[in-house]
């Protein structure tokens, strides 16, 4: 079984239609949803777990996931709740900034009762991000999901993916993020996130990375925009330069990267158990390479779901 379950927020990205950010189009998005779609577009089986409002956008979101063959069995409608929204602004180089509208929205109202419906026997991997750690209730639900995944011997992937404006108190960020590491097999960080978290913990970046490995994380992927990406393991460290491109929109680059890594690990060399692949330097090197290709391709088109690559677009 190689099916991915992506847990977290499914929301509406208000995407600018010109370089002046003067008009916007509502597009389905949310980092965990992007990863589920990215994994499915590559040919994998994926499901999404999260809360969805019962508002105007609900049908659009459901249809978008189903369009890309993402299982919506664990997409739960929260009655009376609204769907979260984020306004994305792009600068001249395609880099983005975010303004979230997310107060008691449906993605924050997922509960442990919803998690009881998950059939872990059909899954290989759980993926999540830090946006479900921003308040006490959804953080507890997230940790419950992590415990269930580990009790069922599933791979757990964590793209930290910090959106600082979502946190009422920035001093809570590192503590809440750190509490999840003990359940994780894979952690993805950007260079900026690593610097921020290490500073909050009053450690050097080297000491912070080593602390993750000591907590039981097997692979730490570190991305740095167009600079080389690095993966850290207790027994080896690998780096590879990102492909040289002219970015149109970087909105889903990180999500495409981790979707590619997870897809490669789940689908390469089926004779090797998934957890063993994480310790195989050759396989990890190829997963890093594949993830970088996916991330770069996602920067060549606007939007989230539509920009995520397929096997066909990767071959071009």
C-alpha atoms as one frame of an Amber mdcrd trajectory, in Angstrom:
protein
   0.000   0.000   0.000   1.446   3.373  -1.052  -1.471   5.710  -0.350  -0.820
   9.156   1.109  -3.122  10.882   3.609  -2.588  14.633   3.777  -3.988  16.331
   6.894  -4.721  20.013   7.328  -6.225  23.030   5.631  -8.130  23.174   2.376
  -8.811  26.793   1.550  -9.327  29.361  -1.166  -6.286  31.123  -2.574  -7.245
  34.517  -3.956  -4.637  34.607  -6.701  -3.644  37.859  -8.439  -4.391  38.031
 -12.127  -1.750  40.639 -13.006   1.615  41.887 -11.768  -0.064  44.837 -10.012
  -2.223  42.493  -7.869  -5.254  44.488  -8.992  -7.669  41.576  -9.557  -7.992
  38.159  -7.943  -9.386  34.743  -8.869 -10.512  32.196  -6.217  -8.418  29.043
  -6.603  -8.497  25.942  -4.339  -5.328  25.592  -2.272  -3.802  25.015   1.135
  -0.372  23.409   1.564  -1.518  19.907   2.656  -4.142  19.860  -0.090  -1.462
  20.871  -2.593   0.667  17.935  -1.494  -2.225  15.490  -1.884  -2.949  16.804
  -5.387   0.743  16.850  -6.281   1.140  13.230  -5.199  -1.972  12.192  -7.145
  -0.940  14.074 -10.291   2.323  12.128 -10.299   0.284   8.919 -10.377  -0.013
   8.050  -6.695  -3.098   7.360  -4.600  -3.886  10.197  -2.208  -6.567  11.211
   0.267  -7.193  14.473   2.102  -8.350  14.853   5.707  -9.634  18.165   6.984
 -12.596  20.391   7.748 -14.543  22.185   5.032 -17.129  24.927   5.461 -20.724
  24.669   4.313 -20.438  27.918   2.385 -20.269  28.896  -1.284 -16.751  27.506
  -1.757 -17.442  23.984  -0.427 -18.501  22.458  -3.737 -15.640  24.135  -5.585
 -13.119  22.651  -3.151 -14.582  19.155  -3.253 -14.783  19.173  -7.043 -11.186
  20.372  -7.306  -9.829  17.498  -5.201 -11.935  14.938  -7.028 -10.865  16.381
 -10.395  -7.306  15.371  -9.520  -8.342  11.961  -8.144  -7.800  12.815  -4.482
 -10.024  10.747  -2.192 -12.403  13.021  -0.218 -13.714  10.353   2.169 -12.095
  12.210   5.091 -13.060  15.719   3.982 -15.611  16.663   6.639 -18.224  19.406
   6.267 -18.391  21.549   9.422 -21.899  22.956   9.670 -22.094  26.704  10.200
 -18.377  27.205   9.548 -16.756  29.174   6.776 -13.903  28.142   4.524 -10.553
  29.786   5.194  -9.193  32.207   2.599  -5.790  33.653   1.825  -4.949  36.565
  -0.446  -1.731  35.833  -2.299   0.359  38.728  -3.567   3.216  38.219  -6.018
   6.254  40.455  -6.537   8.167  40.970  -9.777  10.221  37.786  -9.305   7.197
  35.582  -8.609   7.805  35.424  -4.842   4.615  35.486  -2.816   3.269  36.926
   0.413   0.092  35.896   2.231  -2.771  37.595   4.045  -4.961  34.991   5.789
  -8.661  35.240   6.701  -8.908  32.380   9.160 -10.889  32.837  12.384 -12.781
  29.751  13.591 -12.887  28.516  10.017 -13.684  24.903   9.186 -10.052  23.793
   8.900  -9.563  24.641  12.594 -12.575  22.613  13.730 -11.431  19.087  12.886
 -11.733  16.879  15.995 -10.562  13.530  17.320 -14.018  12.156  16.508 -13.340
  12.769  12.829 -10.002  10.947  13.100 -11.730   7.813  14.397 -13.137   7.274
  10.886  -9.694   6.911   9.268  -8.867   3.435   7.984  -5.111   3.324   8.535
  -4.792  -0.100   6.909  -5.311   1.548   3.503  -2.534   4.119   4.020   1.255
   4.193   3.931   2.030   7.813   4.779   0.626  10.742   6.773   1.679  14.257
   5.775   0.918  17.501   7.629   2.086  21.121   8.030   2.286  23.610  10.906
  -0.913  25.510  10.091  -2.791  22.936  12.179  -0.645  23.812  15.200  -1.615
  27.468  15.475  -4.217  27.103  18.226  -4.714  24.662  21.082  -7.704  22.689
  19.777  -6.445  21.936  16.268  -2.927  21.286  17.602  -4.316  18.586  19.913
  -6.192  17.020  16.985  -3.019  17.060  14.903  -0.940  15.370  17.593  -3.699
  12.770  17.998  -3.421  12.010  14.273   0.365  11.685  14.560   0.009   9.225
  17.423  -2.512   7.178  15.471  -0.208   7.090  12.453   2.767   5.924  14.496
   0.685   3.324  16.367  -0.311   1.987  12.958   3.327   1.974  11.749   2.841
   4.618   9.056   5.461   6.995   7.689   4.941  10.548   9.010   6.051  13.569
   6.979   6.088  17.140   8.337   6.558  20.186   6.109   6.935  22.915   8.725
   5.789  25.556   6.193   5.482  28.444   8.675   2.959  31.191   8.071   3.931
  33.558  10.877   0.836  35.773  10.657  -1.386  32.847  11.706   0.182  32.662
  15.165  -1.225  34.889  17.908   2.068  34.634  19.801   5.226  33.984  17.816
   6.903  32.687  20.971   4.658  29.605  20.751   5.856  28.563  17.305   9.009
  26.593  18.041   7.516  24.848  21.072   4.462  23.643  19.140   6.527  22.603
  16.126   9.128  20.861  18.292   6.445  18.787  20.034   5.707  17.040  16.725
   9.235  15.976  15.795   9.217  12.847  17.957   6.440  11.393  15.762   8.051
  12.303  12.420  10.170  10.286  10.011  10.645  13.148   7.539  10.828  16.883
   8.240  11.080  19.587   5.571  12.321  23.063   6.447  13.202  26.142   4.443
  16.400  28.019   5.290  14.394  30.920   6.740  12.331  28.565   8.901  15.445
  26.817  10.185  17.064  30.118  11.119  13.908  31.277  12.916  13.344  28.051
  14.861  16.996  27.672  15.849  17.029  31.260  17.123  13.871  30.677  19.161
  15.477  27.615  20.733  18.734  29.524  21.251  20.740  27.023  19.224  22.950
  27.194  16.180  21.367  25.886  12.993  23.770  22.930  13.094  22.777  22.048
  16.647  19.090  22.419  15.812  19.361  20.061  12.830  21.239  17.522  14.931
  18.589  17.721  17.660  15.921  16.640  15.143  17.938  13.572  14.194  18.487
  12.761  17.871  14.723  12.958  18.464  14.222  10.197  15.887  13.626  12.085
  12.646  15.284  10.014   9.915  15.507  12.610   7.125  15.555  16.405   7.318
  15.136  18.135   3.951  16.352  21.736   3.842  15.348  23.909   0.879  16.639
  27.398   0.131  14.792  28.827  -2.873  17.032  28.657  -5.951  20.057  27.628
  -3.850  21.019  23.937  -3.434  18.759  21.752  -1.279  20.228  19.452   1.372
  19.016  16.316   3.121  20.416  15.307   6.503  20.588  11.762   7.897  22.584
  10.460  10.846  24.829   8.531   8.455  25.053  10.914   5.477  24.364  14.392
   4.106  23.413  15.041   0.468  23.074  18.284  -1.481  21.883  19.094  -4.979
  21.484  22.339  -6.864  17.964  23.327  -7.811  17.278  23.473 -11.576  17.821
  26.925 -13.094  14.479  28.415 -14.123  12.687  31.717 -14.580   9.923  31.500
 -11.989   6.393  32.605 -12.850   4.786  31.773  -9.481   6.453  30.021  -6.519
   3.191  29.425  -4.618   3.285  25.616  -4.749   7.037  25.011  -5.176   7.645
  23.632  -1.686   4.492  21.511  -1.797   5.491  20.075  -5.178   8.949  19.302
  -3.791   7.737  17.286  -0.795   4.992  15.614  -2.864   7.706  14.479  -5.259
   9.934  13.200  -2.464   7.084  11.235  -0.884   5.938   9.865  -4.233   9.442
   8.661  -5.091  10.000   7.037  -1.706   6.652   5.244  -1.860   6.971   4.033
  -5.450  10.655   3.257  -6.019  12.005  -0.267  -5.577   8.932  -1.994  -4.155
  11.093  -4.853  -2.891  12.505  -2.534  -0.185  10.269  -1.673   2.822   9.346
   2.009   2.953  11.105   2.704   6.256  14.276   1.028   4.970  14.327   3.344
   1.958  14.825   6.309   4.302  18.177   4.822   5.329  19.324   3.985   1.791
  21.594   6.809   0.623  21.140   5.973  -3.060  17.333   6.025  -2.855  17.301
   9.230  -0.785  19.589  10.927  -3.318  17.191  10.036  -6.132  14.200  11.210
  -4.054  15.914  14.578  -3.501  16.584  14.898  -7.224  12.986  14.006  -8.114
  11.606  16.447  -5.550  13.721  19.291  -6.941  12.480  18.582 -10.456   8.885
  18.682  -9.225   9.428  21.913  -7.289  11.029  23.679 -10.233   8.288  22.624
 -12.650   5.624  23.974 -10.292   7.187  27.450 -10.541   6.560  27.674 -14.287
   2.778  28.200 -14.088   0.403  30.247 -11.945  -1.745  28.765  -9.212  -1.489
  25.774  -6.944  -3.277  22.638  -8.181  -2.872  23.404 -11.923   0.847  24.171
 -11.580   1.739  20.904  -9.857   3.557  18.639 -12.335   2.561  15.306 -13.837
   4.930  12.615 -15.048   4.316  13.936 -18.573   5.277  17.526 -17.752   8.385
  16.326 -15.894   9.576  14.551 -19.034   9.536  17.758 -21.103
